[in-house]
């Protein structure tokens, strides 16, 4: 093996190491960026879930209140508008 061949192999090994290091740093940067984006997405989804839970609670309250109004209307209808059997028909 000549001196030039040794230098060529040494240079190739050093360049491969440098490229490997740069590639590793690049992958780590992408991984960090992706992790932070995923965390933000999870936080947003948690907030949406909390809002949907709040809307579900409010809808349940409206359903209960509407049921009470319906019951009151039925009671009023029975008193004010008696049925056919009470009119003698």
C-alpha positions, 0 to 999 in steps of 0.5 A, a space after each residue: 500500500 502506497 502513502 497516497 492510498 493510506 491518505 485516501 483511505 484515511 480521508 474517506 474514513 474521516 469524511 464518513 465519520 463527519 457525514 455520519 455525525 452530521 446525519 446523526 445531528 440532523 436526525 436528532 434535530 428532526 426528532 426534537 422538532 417532531 416531538 415538540 409538535 406532537 406534544 403541542 398537538 396532544 395539548 390541543 387535543 386535550 383542550 378540545 376534549 375538555 371543551 367537548 366535555 363542557 358542551 356535553 354537560 351543557 347539552 345534558 342540562 338543556 335536555 333536563 330543562 326541556 324535559 321539565 318544560 315539556 312536563 309543565 306544558 302537559 300539565 297545563 294542557 290537561 287542565 286548560 284543554 280537557 280531553 274528549 272523554 271529559 267533554 262527553 264526546 
